[in-house]
Structure formats: structure tokens, C-alpha cells
Amino acid sequence: MPLYHFDIHHDGGVVIDDDGIDVVDVGAAETLALETLGQAILDDARNRRTGLTKIEVRDDEGRVVASACATVSLERLLLSED
């Protein structure tokens, strides 16, 4: 199975996946990129981190073969009466 790396890009930096994961093909890697993106957004929500999050999928030769991204924003609409 081919080895793919899933690098996580946030507004504040990049987490490089040096280890990679063996997956069946690039289609499976794309699915895993979307799942990783969703988990990264959930992890960021705990700290109220918003902005752009992108997952870049690299093959074992370092070429970016796919990416998934989302922008999250948080807006308070009512003022607290504290």
C-alpha cells in the first residue's frame, strides 16, 4: 500500500506528518484528509481557535497530491448581561 503524509496547516503554523499512513489509494487518502480536517476543527473548538485549517496530503516522494480545507468563524450575537 502507498504511504501518504497528512500535514496540518493552521493560521498559526504547520504540523508536519513525518511518519505517514499506509492507505489503499489516493481516494482513500482524500477521505482520510477530510476526516483529519474534521477532527482538527473539533480539537480547535475546545480552545475557540478559528480561521483556516488545511490538510495537505503528500505522497512518499513529497508531492502534494490532495488537500482539504475549511475556514471556521465564531461570532457572538448577543451581549452578556453580566
PyMOL Python script that loads the backbone (N, CA, C, O; Angstrom):
from pymol import cmd

cmd.read_pdbstr("""\
ATOM      1  N   MET A   1       0.842  -1.184   0.000  1.00  0.00           N
ATOM      2  CA  MET A   1       0.000   0.000   0.000  1.00  0.00           C
ATOM      3  C   MET A   1       0.885   1.244   0.000  1.00  0.00           C
ATOM      4  O   MET A   1       1.952   1.257   0.613  1.00  0.00           O
ATOM      5  N   PRO A   2       0.434   2.284  -0.690  1.00  0.00           N
ATOM      6  CA  PRO A   2       1.214   3.525  -0.711  1.00  0.00           C
ATOM      7  C   PRO A   2       1.167   4.244   0.644  1.00  0.00           C
ATOM      8  O   PRO A   2       0.195   4.151   1.393  1.00  0.00           O
ATOM      9  N   LEU A   3       2.241   4.953   0.921  1.00  0.00           N
ATOM     10  CA  LEU A   3       2.353   5.740   2.145  1.00  0.00           C
ATOM     11  C   LEU A   3       2.017   7.193   1.833  1.00  0.00           C
ATOM     12  O   LEU A   3       2.567   7.777   0.899  1.00  0.00           O
ATOM     13  N   TYR A   4       1.107   7.779   2.623  1.00  0.00           N
ATOM     14  CA  TYR A   4       0.733   9.184   2.466  1.00  0.00           C
ATOM     15  C   TYR A   4       0.952   9.911   3.789  1.00  0.00           C
ATOM     16  O   TYR A   4       0.797   9.335   4.865  1.00  0.00           O
ATOM     17  N   HIS A   5       1.314  11.183   3.686  1.00  0.00           N
ATOM     18  CA  HIS A   5       1.560  12.034   4.844  1.00  0.00           C
ATOM     19  C   HIS A   5       0.478  13.106   4.885  1.00  0.00           C
ATOM     20  O   HIS A   5       0.092  13.646   3.848  1.00  0.00           O
ATOM     21  N   PHE A   6      -0.011  13.413   6.090  1.00  0.00           N
ATOM     22  CA  PHE A   6      -1.117  14.344   6.274  1.00  0.00           C
ATOM     23  C   PHE A   6      -0.637  15.518   7.132  1.00  0.00           C
ATOM     24  O   PHE A   6      -0.640  15.445   8.361  1.00  0.00           O
ATOM     25  N   ASP A   7      -0.228  16.591   6.469  1.00  0.00           N
ATOM     26  CA  ASP A   7       0.276  17.778   7.157  1.00  0.00           C
ATOM     27  C   ASP A   7      -0.892  18.694   7.500  1.00  0.00           C
ATOM     28  O   ASP A   7      -1.769  18.930   6.669  1.00  0.00           O
ATOM     29  N   ILE A   8      -0.901  19.210   8.732  1.00  0.00           N
ATOM     30  CA  ILE A   8      -1.979  20.070   9.204  1.00  0.00           C
ATOM     31  C   ILE A   8      -1.482  21.507   9.227  1.00  0.00           C
ATOM     32  O   ILE A   8      -0.522  21.829   9.928  1.00  0.00           O
ATOM     33  N   HIS A   9      -2.137  22.368   8.459  1.00  0.00           N
ATOM     34  CA  HIS A   9      -1.796  23.791   8.377  1.00  0.00           C
ATOM     35  C   HIS A   9      -2.876  24.586   9.102  1.00  0.00           C
ATOM     36  O   HIS A   9      -4.058  24.495   8.771  1.00  0.00           O
ATOM     37  N   HIS A  10      -2.455  25.367  10.097  1.00  0.00           N
ATOM     38  CA  HIS A  10      -3.338  26.289  10.817  1.00  0.00           C
ATOM     39  C   HIS A  10      -2.844  27.690  10.543  1.00  0.00           C
ATOM     40  O   HIS A  10      -1.744  27.877  10.023  1.00  0.00           O
ATOM     41  N   ASP A  11      -3.657  28.683  10.891  1.00  0.00           N
ATOM     42  CA  ASP A  11      -3.207  30.067  10.776  1.00  0.00           C
ATOM     43  C   ASP A  11      -1.923  30.296  11.570  1.00  0.00           C
ATOM     44  O   ASP A  11      -1.117  31.157  11.218  1.00  0.00           O
ATOM     45  N   GLY A  12      -1.734  29.527  12.637  1.00  0.00           N
ATOM     46  CA  GLY A  12      -0.572  29.721  13.495  1.00  0.00           C
ATOM     47  C   GLY A  12       0.630  28.861  13.174  1.00  0.00           C
ATOM     48  O   GLY A  12       1.652  28.986  13.848  1.00  0.00           O
ATOM     49  N   GLY A  13       0.561  27.995  12.178  1.00  0.00           N
ATOM     50  CA  GLY A  13       1.710  27.157  11.871  1.00  0.00           C
ATOM     51  C   GLY A  13       1.329  25.870  11.168  1.00  0.00           C
ATOM     52  O   GLY A  13       0.206  25.695  10.696  1.00  0.00           O
ATOM     53  N   VAL A  14       2.305  24.973  11.116  1.00  0.00           N
ATOM     54  CA  VAL A  14       2.140  23.710  10.397  1.00  0.00           C
ATOM     55  C   VAL A  14       2.623  22.562  11.278  1.00  0.00           C
ATOM     56  O   VAL A  14       3.648  22.668  11.950  1.00  0.00           O
ATOM     57  N   VAL A  15       1.869  21.464  11.265  1.00  0.00           N
ATOM     58  CA  VAL A  15       2.304  20.226  11.899  1.00  0.00           C
ATOM     59  C   VAL A  15       2.610  19.252  10.769  1.00  0.00           C
ATOM     60  O   VAL A  15       1.705  18.806  10.064  1.00  0.00           O
ATOM     61  N   ILE A  16       3.893  18.922  10.600  1.00  0.00           N
ATOM     62  CA  ILE A  16       4.327  18.032   9.524  1.00  0.00           C
ATOM     63  C   ILE A  16       4.203  16.580   9.979  1.00  0.00           C
ATOM     64  O   ILE A  16       4.653  16.219  11.066  1.00  0.00           O
ATOM     65  N   ASP A  17       3.597  15.768   9.147  1.00  0.00           N
ATOM     66  CA  ASP A  17       3.454  14.336   9.403  1.00  0.00           C
ATOM     67  C   ASP A  17       4.666  13.621   8.821  1.00  0.00           C
ATOM     68  O   ASP A  17       4.701  13.318   7.628  1.00  0.00           O
ATOM     69  N   ASP A  18       5.653  13.354   9.657  1.00  0.00           N
ATOM     70  CA  ASP A  18       6.865  12.679   9.195  1.00  0.00           C
ATOM     71  C   ASP A  18       6.672  11.176   9.025  1.00  0.00           C
ATOM     72  O   ASP A  18       7.379  10.543   8.239  1.00  0.00           O
ATOM     73  N   ASP A  19       5.715  10.600   9.759  1.00  0.00           N
ATOM     74  CA  ASP A  19       5.535   9.147   9.749  1.00  0.00           C
ATOM     75  C   ASP A  19       4.699   8.655   8.580  1.00  0.00           C
ATOM     76  O   ASP A  19       5.069   7.689   7.913  1.00  0.00           O
ATOM     77  N   GLY A  20       3.585   9.307   8.329  1.00  0.00           N
ATOM     78  CA  GLY A  20       2.700   8.877   7.255  1.00  0.00           C
ATOM     79  C   GLY A  20       1.849   7.685   7.642  1.00  0.00           C
ATOM     80  O   GLY A  20       2.032   7.080   8.698  1.00  0.00           O
ATOM     81  N   ILE A  21       0.914   7.363   6.760  1.00  0.00           N
ATOM     82  CA  ILE A  21      -0.014   6.250   6.961  1.00  0.00           C
ATOM     83  C   ILE A  21      -0.149   5.504   5.642  1.00  0.00           C
ATOM     84  O   ILE A  21      -0.265   6.118   4.581  1.00  0.00           O
ATOM     85  N   ASP A  22      -0.132   4.178   5.714  1.00  0.00           N
ATOM     86  CA  ASP A  22      -0.380   3.352   4.532  1.00  0.00           C
ATOM     87  C   ASP A  22      -1.881   3.316   4.261  1.00  0.00           C
ATOM     88  O   ASP A  22      -2.661   2.927   5.130  1.00  0.00           O
ATOM     89  N   VAL A  23      -2.284   3.719   3.069  1.00  0.00           N
ATOM     90  CA  VAL A  23      -3.689   3.625   2.666  1.00  0.00           C
ATOM     91  C   VAL A  23      -3.763   3.002   1.274  1.00  0.00           C
ATOM     92  O   VAL A  23      -2.770   2.959   0.548  1.00  0.00           O
ATOM     93  N   VAL A  24      -4.930   2.530   0.921  1.00  0.00           N
ATOM     94  CA  VAL A  24      -5.117   1.759  -0.310  1.00  0.00           C
ATOM     95  C   VAL A  24      -4.757   2.552  -1.562  1.00  0.00           C
ATOM     96  O   VAL A  24      -4.037   2.057  -2.430  1.00  0.00           O
ATOM     97  N   ASP A  25      -5.264   3.799  -1.655  1.00  0.00           N
ATOM     98  CA  ASP A  25      -5.029   4.606  -2.851  1.00  0.00           C
ATOM     99  C   ASP A  25      -5.276   6.071  -2.528  1.00  0.00           C
ATOM    100  O   ASP A  25      -5.591   6.415  -1.389  1.00  0.00           O
ATOM    101  N   VAL A  26      -5.133   6.932  -3.526  1.00  0.00           N
ATOM    102  CA  VAL A  26      -5.301   8.367  -3.292  1.00  0.00           C
ATOM    103  C   VAL A  26      -6.739   8.708  -2.903  1.00  0.00           C
ATOM    104  O   VAL A  26      -6.958   9.663  -2.158  1.00  0.00           O
ATOM    105  N   GLY A  27      -7.709   7.959  -3.385  1.00  0.00           N
ATOM    106  CA  GLY A  27      -9.098   8.186  -2.987  1.00  0.00           C
ATOM    107  C   GLY A  27      -9.295   7.964  -1.494  1.00  0.00           C
ATOM    108  O   GLY A  27      -9.974   8.746  -0.828  1.00  0.00           O
ATOM    109  N   ALA A  28      -8.706   6.907  -0.977  1.00  0.00           N
ATOM    110  CA  ALA A  28      -8.777   6.652   0.466  1.00  0.00           C
ATOM    111  C   ALA A  28      -8.024   7.726   1.237  1.00  0.00           C
ATOM    112  O   ALA A  28      -8.428   8.097   2.339  1.00  0.00           O
ATOM    113  N   ALA A  29      -6.935   8.227   0.670  1.00  0.00           N
ATOM    114  CA  ALA A  29      -6.179   9.310   1.305  1.00  0.00           C
ATOM    115  C   ALA A  29      -7.014  10.588   1.354  1.00  0.00           C
ATOM    116  O   ALA A  29      -6.957  11.326   2.337  1.00  0.00           O
ATOM    117  N   GLU A  30      -7.785  10.854   0.305  1.00  0.00           N
ATOM    118  CA  GLU A  30      -8.666  12.030   0.299  1.00  0.00           C
ATOM    119  C   GLU A  30      -9.730  11.922   1.387  1.00  0.00           C
ATOM    120  O   GLU A  30     -10.017  12.897   2.082  1.00  0.00           O
ATOM    121  N   THR A  31     -10.309  10.744   1.530  1.00  0.00           N
ATOM    122  CA  THR A  31     -11.302  10.527   2.582  1.00  0.00           C
ATOM    123  C   THR A  31     -10.683  10.741   3.954  1.00  0.00           C
ATOM    124  O   THR A  31     -11.283  11.382   4.817  1.00  0.00           O
ATOM    125  N   LEU A  32      -9.491  10.207   4.155  1.00  0.00           N
ATOM    126  CA  LEU A  32      -8.803  10.374   5.431  1.00  0.00           C
ATOM    127  C   LEU A  32      -8.444  11.839   5.675  1.00  0.00           C
ATOM    128  O   LEU A  32      -8.452  12.291   6.820  1.00  0.00           O
ATOM    129  N   ALA A  33      -8.130  12.580   4.622  1.00  0.00           N
ATOM    130  CA  ALA A  33      -7.845  14.016   4.761  1.00  0.00           C
ATOM    131  C   ALA A  33      -9.077  14.756   5.274  1.00  0.00           C
ATOM    132  O   ALA A  33      -8.958  15.622   6.140  1.00  0.00           O
ATOM    133  N   LEU A  34     -10.251  14.427   4.752  1.00  0.00           N
ATOM    134  CA  LEU A  34     -11.487  15.062   5.222  1.00  0.00           C
ATOM    135  C   LEU A  34     -11.776  14.703   6.677  1.00  0.00           C
ATOM    136  O   LEU A  34     -12.205  15.555   7.455  1.00  0.00           O
ATOM    137  N   GLU A  35     -11.543  13.450   7.043  1.00  0.00           N
ATOM    138  CA  GLU A  35     -11.754  13.032   8.429  1.00  0.00           C
ATOM    139  C   GLU A  35     -10.770  13.740   9.359  1.00  0.00           C
ATOM    140  O   GLU A  35     -11.142  14.164  10.453  1.00  0.00           O
ATOM    141  N   THR A  36      -9.521  13.868   8.925  1.00  0.00           N
ATOM    142  CA  THR A  36      -8.500  14.562   9.712  1.00  0.00           C
ATOM    143  C   THR A  36      -8.850  16.032   9.864  1.00  0.00           C
ATOM    144  O   THR A  36      -8.665  16.609  10.936  1.00  0.00           O
ATOM    145  N   LEU A  37      -9.354  16.641   8.800  1.00  0.00           N
ATOM    146  CA  LEU A  37      -9.779  18.038   8.851  1.00  0.00           C
ATOM    147  C   LEU A  37     -10.892  18.221   9.883  1.00  0.00           C
ATOM    148  O   LEU A  37     -10.850  19.148  10.691  1.00  0.00           O
ATOM    149  N   GLY A  38     -11.869  17.347   9.850  1.00  0.00           N
ATOM    150  CA  GLY A  38     -12.963  17.427  10.820  1.00  0.00           C
ATOM    151  C   GLY A  38     -12.468  17.307  12.251  1.00  0.00           C
ATOM    152  O   GLY A  38     -12.917  18.047  13.126  1.00  0.00           O
ATOM    153  N   GLN A  39     -11.550  16.386  12.498  1.00  0.00           N
ATOM    154  CA  GLN A  39     -11.010  16.215  13.847  1.00  0.00           C
ATOM    155  C   GLN A  39     -10.194  17.424  14.270  1.00  0.00           C
ATOM    156  O   GLN A  39     -10.254  17.832  15.430  1.00  0.00           O
ATOM    157  N   ALA A  40      -9.428  18.008  13.347  1.00  0.00           N
ATOM    158  CA  ALA A  40      -8.639  19.205  13.662  1.00  0.00           C
ATOM    159  C   ALA A  40      -9.553  20.362  14.050  1.00  0.00           C
ATOM    160  O   ALA A  40      -9.237  21.124  14.964  1.00  0.00           O
ATOM    161  N   ILE A  41     -10.682  20.497  13.362  1.00  0.00           N
ATOM    162  CA  ILE A  41     -11.638  21.557  13.688  1.00  0.00           C
ATOM    163  C   ILE A  41     -12.234  21.316  15.074  1.00  0.00           C
ATOM    164  O   ILE A  41     -12.378  22.256  15.857  1.00  0.00           O
ATOM    165  N   LEU A  42     -12.581  20.067  15.385  1.00  0.00           N
ATOM    166  CA  LEU A  42     -13.105  19.751  16.716  1.00  0.00           C
ATOM    167  C   LEU A  42     -12.071  20.040  17.798  1.00  0.00           C
ATOM    168  O   LEU A  42     -12.407  20.597  18.843  1.00  0.00           O
ATOM    169  N   ASP A  43     -10.824  19.668  17.556  1.00  0.00           N
ATOM    170  CA  ASP A  43      -9.756  19.935  18.524  1.00  0.00           C
ATOM    171  C   ASP A  43      -9.588  21.434  18.745  1.00  0.00           C
ATOM    172  O   ASP A  43      -9.416  21.877  19.880  1.00  0.00           O
ATOM    173  N   ASP A  44      -9.637  22.211  17.676  1.00  0.00           N
ATOM    174  CA  ASP A  44      -9.503  23.669  17.777  1.00  0.00           C
ATOM    175  C   ASP A  44     -10.680  24.291  18.517  1.00  0.00           C
ATOM    176  O   ASP A  44     -10.514  25.306  19.194  1.00  0.00           O
ATOM    177  N   ALA A  45     -11.859  23.704  18.400  1.00  0.00           N
ATOM    178  CA  ALA A  45     -13.055  24.268  19.035  1.00  0.00           C
ATOM    179  C   ALA A  45     -12.916  24.303  20.551  1.00  0.00           C
ATOM    180  O   ALA A  45     -13.463  25.192  21.204  1.00  0.00           O
ATOM    181  N   ARG A  46     -12.197  23.353  21.110  1.00  0.00           N
ATOM    182  CA  ARG A  46     -12.009  23.329  22.564  1.00  0.00           C
ATOM    183  C   ARG A  46     -11.275  24.568  23.057  1.00  0.00           C
ATOM    184  O   ARG A  46     -11.448  24.979  24.204  1.00  0.00           O
ATOM    185  N   ASN A  47     -10.454  25.164  22.194  1.00  0.00           N
ATOM    186  CA  ASN A  47      -9.699  26.373  22.537  1.00  0.00           C
ATOM    187  C   ASN A  47     -10.252  27.616  21.848  1.00  0.00           C
ATOM    188  O   ASN A  47      -9.629  28.678  21.876  1.00  0.00           O
ATOM    189  N   ARG A  48     -11.412  27.482  21.237  1.00  0.00           N
ATOM    190  CA  ARG A  48     -12.045  28.575  20.481  1.00  0.00           C
ATOM    191  C   ARG A  48     -11.114  29.139  19.414  1.00  0.00           C
ATOM    192  O   ARG A  48     -11.130  30.338  19.137  1.00  0.00           O
ATOM    193  N   ARG A  49     -10.312  28.276  18.826  1.00  0.00           N
ATOM    194  CA  ARG A  49      -9.433  28.707  17.734  1.00  0.00           C
ATOM    195  C   ARG A  49     -10.235  28.682  16.441  1.00  0.00           C
ATOM    196  O   ARG A  49     -10.868  27.680  16.109  1.00  0.00           O
ATOM    197  N   THR A  50     -10.201  29.782  15.724  1.00  0.00           N
ATOM    198  CA  THR A  50     -10.914  29.893  14.463  1.00  0.00           C
ATOM    199  C   THR A  50      -9.920  30.198  13.351  1.00  0.00           C
ATOM    200  O   THR A  50      -8.726  30.365  13.599  1.00  0.00           O
ATOM    201  N   GLY A  51     -10.417  30.268  12.143  1.00  0.00           N
ATOM    202  CA  GLY A  51      -9.578  30.588  10.996  1.00  0.00           C
ATOM    203  C   GLY A  51      -9.475  29.416  10.039  1.00  0.00           C
ATOM    204  O   GLY A  51     -10.271  28.478  10.084  1.00  0.00           O
ATOM    205  N   LEU A  52      -8.482  29.492   9.177  1.00  0.00           N
ATOM    206  CA  LEU A  52      -8.286  28.489   8.133  1.00  0.00           C
ATOM    207  C   LEU A  52      -7.527  27.283   8.672  1.00  0.00           C
ATOM    208  O   LEU A  52      -6.508  27.427   9.348  1.00  0.00           O
ATOM    209  N   THR A  53      -8.032  26.103   8.368  1.00  0.00           N
ATOM    210  CA  THR A  53      -7.335  24.850   8.641  1.00  0.00           C
ATOM    211  C   THR A  53      -7.281  24.078   7.333  1.00  0.00           C
ATOM    212  O   THR A  53      -8.287  23.936   6.638  1.00  0.00           O
ATOM    213  N   LYS A  54      -6.091  23.581   7.004  1.00  0.00           N
ATOM    214  CA  LYS A  54      -5.926  22.839   5.749  1.00  0.00           C
ATOM    215  C   LYS A  54      -5.113  21.582   6.011  1.00  0.00           C
ATOM    216  O   LYS A  54      -4.136  21.600   6.759  1.00  0.00           O
ATOM    217  N   ILE A  55      -5.529  20.503   5.388  1.00  0.00           N
ATOM    218  CA  ILE A  55      -4.785  19.251   5.412  1.00  0.00           C
ATOM    219  C   ILE A  55      -4.191  19.054   4.025  1.00  0.00           C
ATOM    220  O   ILE A  55      -4.923  18.987   3.037  1.00  0.00           O
ATOM    221  N   GLU A  56      -2.873  18.963   3.948  1.00  0.00           N
ATOM    222  CA  GLU A  56      -2.211  18.646   2.685  1.00  0.00           C
ATOM    223  C   GLU A  56      -1.761  17.195   2.728  1.00  0.00           C
ATOM    224  O   GLU A  56      -1.134  16.755   3.691  1.00  0.00           O
ATOM    225  N   VAL A  57      -2.084  16.468   1.688  1.00  0.00           N
ATOM    226  CA  VAL A  57      -1.715  15.061   1.578  1.00  0.00           C
ATOM    227  C   VAL A  57      -0.512  14.962   0.647  1.00  0.00           C
ATOM    228  O   VAL A  57      -0.572  15.367  -0.515  1.00  0.00           O
ATOM    229  N   ARG A  58       0.586  14.414   1.182  1.00  0.00           N
ATOM    230  CA  ARG A  58       1.800  14.223   0.380  1.00  0.00           C
ATOM    231  C   ARG A  58       2.040  12.734   0.165  1.00  0.00           C
ATOM    232  O   ARG A  58       1.792  11.913   1.048  1.00  0.00           O
ATOM    233  N   ASP A  59       2.529  12.404  -1.027  1.00  0.00           N
ATOM    234  CA  ASP A  59       2.946  11.025  -1.256  1.00  0.00           C
ATOM    235  C   ASP A  59       4.334  10.834  -0.653  1.00  0.00           C
ATOM    236  O   ASP A  59       4.911  11.772  -0.102  1.00  0.00           O
ATOM    237  N   ASP A  60       4.864   9.629  -0.758  1.00  0.00           N
ATOM    238  CA  ASP A  60       6.144   9.327  -0.111  1.00  0.00           C
ATOM    239  C   ASP A  60       7.319  10.042  -0.773  1.00  0.00           C
ATOM    240  O   ASP A  60       8.421  10.058  -0.226  1.00  0.00           O
ATOM    241  N   GLU A  61       7.093  10.632  -1.946  1.00  0.00           N
ATOM    242  CA  GLU A  61       8.136  11.413  -2.615  1.00  0.00           C
ATOM    243  C   GLU A  61       8.026  12.898  -2.274  1.00  0.00           C
ATOM    244  O   GLU A  61       8.819  13.705  -2.758  1.00  0.00           O
ATOM    245  N   GLY A  62       7.046  13.262  -1.444  1.00  0.00           N
ATOM    246  CA  GLY A  62       6.897  14.637  -1.002  1.00  0.00           C
ATOM    247  C   GLY A  62       5.986  15.495  -1.856  1.00  0.00           C
ATOM    248  O   GLY A  62       5.816  16.681  -1.571  1.00  0.00           O
ATOM    249  N   ARG A  63       5.394  14.926  -2.898  1.00  0.00           N
ATOM    250  CA  ARG A  63       4.481  15.692  -3.758  1.00  0.00           C
ATOM    251  C   ARG A  63       3.115  15.818  -3.093  1.00  0.00           C
ATOM    252  O   ARG A  63       2.580  14.840  -2.570  1.00  0.00           O
ATOM    253  N   VAL A  64       2.549  17.032  -3.115  1.00  0.00           N
ATOM    254  CA  VAL A  64       1.190  17.230  -2.600  1.00  0.00           C
ATOM    255  C   VAL A  64       0.225  16.683  -3.646  1.00  0.00           C
ATOM    256  O   VAL A  64       0.193  17.153  -4.783  1.00  0.00           O
ATOM    257  N   VAL A  65      -0.562  15.684  -3.247  1.00  0.00           N
ATOM    258  CA  VAL A  65      -1.470  15.021  -4.185  1.00  0.00           C
ATOM    259  C   VAL A  65      -2.932  15.376  -3.934  1.00  0.00           C
ATOM    260  O   VAL A  65      -3.786  15.125  -4.784  1.00  0.00           O
ATOM    261  N   ALA A  66      -3.225  15.960  -2.773  1.00  0.00           N
ATOM    262  CA  ALA A  66      -4.597  16.361  -2.448  1.00  0.00           C
ATOM    263  C   ALA A  66      -4.555  17.306  -1.256  1.00  0.00           C
ATOM    264  O   ALA A  66      -3.582  17.346  -0.503  1.00  0.00           O
ATOM    265  N   SER A  67      -5.628  18.060  -1.104  1.00  0.00           N
ATOM    266  CA  SER A  67      -5.752  18.896   0.092  1.00  0.00           C
ATOM    267  C   SER A  67      -7.228  19.074   0.418  1.00  0.00           C
ATOM    268  O   SER A  67      -8.093  18.983  -0.453  1.00  0.00           O
ATOM    269  N   ALA A  68      -7.489  19.328   1.676  1.00  0.00           N
ATOM    270  CA  ALA A  68      -8.841  19.625   2.154  1.00  0.00           C
ATOM    271  C   ALA A  68      -8.714  20.809   3.097  1.00  0.00           C
ATOM    272  O   ALA A  68      -7.805  20.844   3.927  1.00  0.00           O
ATOM    273  N   CYS A  69      -9.618  21.783   2.981  1.00  0.00           N
ATOM    274  CA  CYS A  69      -9.511  22.945   3.862  1.00  0.00           C
ATOM    275  C   CYS A  69     -10.890  23.459   4.244  1.00  0.00           C
ATOM    276  O   CYS A  69     -11.887  23.202   3.569  1.00  0.00           O
ATOM    277  N   ALA A  70     -10.914  24.194   5.350  1.00  0.00           N
ATOM    278  CA  ALA A  70     -12.145  24.825   5.832  1.00  0.00           C
ATOM    279  C   ALA A  70     -11.766  26.048   6.648  1.00  0.00           C
ATOM    280  O   ALA A  70     -10.719  26.092   7.294  1.00  0.00           O
ATOM    281  N   THR A  71     -12.643  27.033   6.601  1.00  0.00           N
ATOM    282  CA  THR A  71     -12.481  28.218   7.429  1.00  0.00           C
ATOM    283  C   THR A  71     -13.602  28.231   8.458  1.00  0.00           C
ATOM    284  O   THR A  71     -14.777  28.092   8.117  1.00  0.00           O
ATOM    285  N   VAL A  72     -13.229  28.398   9.711  1.00  0.00           N
ATOM    286  CA  VAL A  72     -14.191  28.413  10.808  1.00  0.00           C
ATOM    287  C   VAL A  72     -14.200  29.804  11.424  1.00  0.00           C
ATOM    288  O   VAL A  72     -13.150  30.398  11.669  1.00  0.00           O
ATOM    289  N   SER A  73     -15.394  30.309  11.668  1.00  0.00           N
ATOM    290  CA  SER A  73     -15.511  31.595  12.361  1.00  0.00           C
ATOM    291  C   SER A  73     -16.514  31.446  13.498  1.00  0.00           C
ATOM    292  O   SER A  73     -17.407  30.599  13.457  1.00  0.00           O
ATOM    293  N   LEU A  74     -16.349  32.272  14.493  1.00  0.00           N
ATOM    294  CA  LEU A  74     -17.237  32.279  15.652  1.00  0.00           C
ATOM    295  C   LEU A  74     -17.661  33.716  15.885  1.00  0.00           C
ATOM    296  O   LEU A  74     -16.831  34.625  15.909  1.00  0.00           O
ATOM    297  N   GLU A  75     -18.955  33.913  16.056  1.00  0.00           N
ATOM    298  CA  GLU A  75     -19.485  35.259  16.191  1.00  0.00           C
ATOM    299  C   GLU A  75     -20.493  35.287  17.337  1.00  0.00           C
ATOM    300  O   GLU A  75     -21.464  34.530  17.330  1.00  0.00           O
ATOM    301  N   ARG A  76     -20.268  36.145  18.305  1.00  0.00           N
ATOM    302  CA  ARG A  76     -21.227  36.301  19.402  1.00  0.00           C
ATOM    303  C   ARG A  76     -22.260  37.330  18.978  1.00  0.00           C
ATOM    304  O   ARG A  76     -21.912  38.454  18.618  1.00  0.00           O
ATOM    305  N   LEU A  77     -23.528  36.947  19.020  1.00  0.00           N
ATOM    306  CA  LEU A  77     -24.588  37.814  18.524  1.00  0.00           C
ATOM    307  C   LEU A  77     -25.325  38.561  19.634  1.00  0.00           C
ATOM    308  O   LEU A  77     -25.900  39.622  19.392  1.00  0.00           O
ATOM    309  N   LEU A  78     -25.312  38.023  20.828  1.00  0.00           N
ATOM    310  CA  LEU A  78     -25.977  38.680  21.948  1.00  0.00           C
ATOM    311  C   LEU A  78     -24.936  39.035  22.994  1.00  0.00           C
ATOM    312  O   LEU A  78     -24.048  38.238  23.294  1.00  0.00           O
ATOM    313  N   LEU A  79     -25.047  40.220  23.541  1.00  0.00           N
ATOM    314  CA  LEU A  79     -24.134  40.632  24.602  1.00  0.00           C
ATOM    315  C   LEU A  79     -24.589  40.031  25.924  1.00  0.00           C
ATOM    316  O   LEU A  79     -25.785  39.943  26.202  1.00  0.00           O
ATOM    317  N   SER A  80     -23.638  39.628  26.718  1.00  0.00           N
ATOM    318  CA  SER A  80     -23.934  39.094  28.036  1.00  0.00           C
ATOM    319  C   SER A  80     -24.449  40.215  28.934  1.00  0.00           C
ATOM    320  O   SER A  80     -24.030  41.364  28.798  1.00  0.00           O
ATOM    321  N   GLU A  81     -25.354  39.884  29.846  1.00  0.00           N
ATOM    322  CA  GLU A  81     -25.884  40.885  30.766  1.00  0.00           C
ATOM    323  C   GLU A  81     -25.187  40.818  32.112  1.00  0.00           C
ATOM    324  O   GLU A  81     -25.759  41.251  33.112  1.00  0.00           O
ATOM    325  N   ASP A  82     -23.973  40.291  32.171  1.00  0.00           N
ATOM    326  CA  ASP A  82     -23.209  40.186  33.429  1.00  0.00           C
ATOM    327  C   ASP A  82     -22.825  41.537  33.952  1.00  0.00           C
ATOM    328  O   ASP A  82     -22.182  41.635  34.997  1.00  0.00           O
TER     329      ASP A  82
END
""", "prot")
cmd.dss("prot")
cmd.show_as("cartoon", "prot")
cmd.util.cbc("prot")
cmd.orient("prot")
